[in-house]
Amino acid sequence: MRIPKTWVPLLTKKLIDNITSKGLVKPTVSPEKLLKETEEIITNELAIEDRLNEEVREILKGHASVIEKGRMDYRRLFELTKQKLVKERNLVL
């Protein structure tokens, strides 16, 4: 996650306040429920990259000996692998 988890409630509140005050949406549920569910959605979306990073680490861990022997740049391989998975899965990060 590129932003601290502690920011999610603040961002959610600001987002909800902004779109409701401008009349872009008219909530049909309680404000508390709207905030809670929106916060969950945002947290889940931000966690996609965390899960992807972990998957890339596991993939590269399986090839650690080849990476060491070939003196390959781990960071570069990490980014290339990540980009490939993002493209294959049509993810938006």
Residue, then its C-alpha position, 0 to 999 in steps of 0.5 A: m500500500r503506497i499510503p499509510k493505512t491510518w490515512v484511509p479513514l481520513l481520505t474516506k471521510k473527505l471523499i464522502d463529504n466532498i461528493t455528498s456536499k456537491g450533490l454528486v450522490k445521495p446516500t440511501v444508507s446511514p452516513e456511518k454505514l456509507l463511511k464503513e463500506t467505502e473505507e473497506i472498498i478503498t482498503n481492499e483496492l489499495a491492498i491489491e498491490d501489496r498482494l501482488n508484491e508478495e506474489v512477485r517475491e514468492i515467484l522470484k524466491g523460487h528462482a533465487s539460485v538462478i538470479e544469484k548465479g546470473r548476477m541479475d538485478y533483483r529489483r529490475l526482475f521484480e519490476l518486470t515480473k510485476q509489470k507482466l502480472v499487472k498486464e496479464r491480469n488487467l490490474v490498475l495500480 
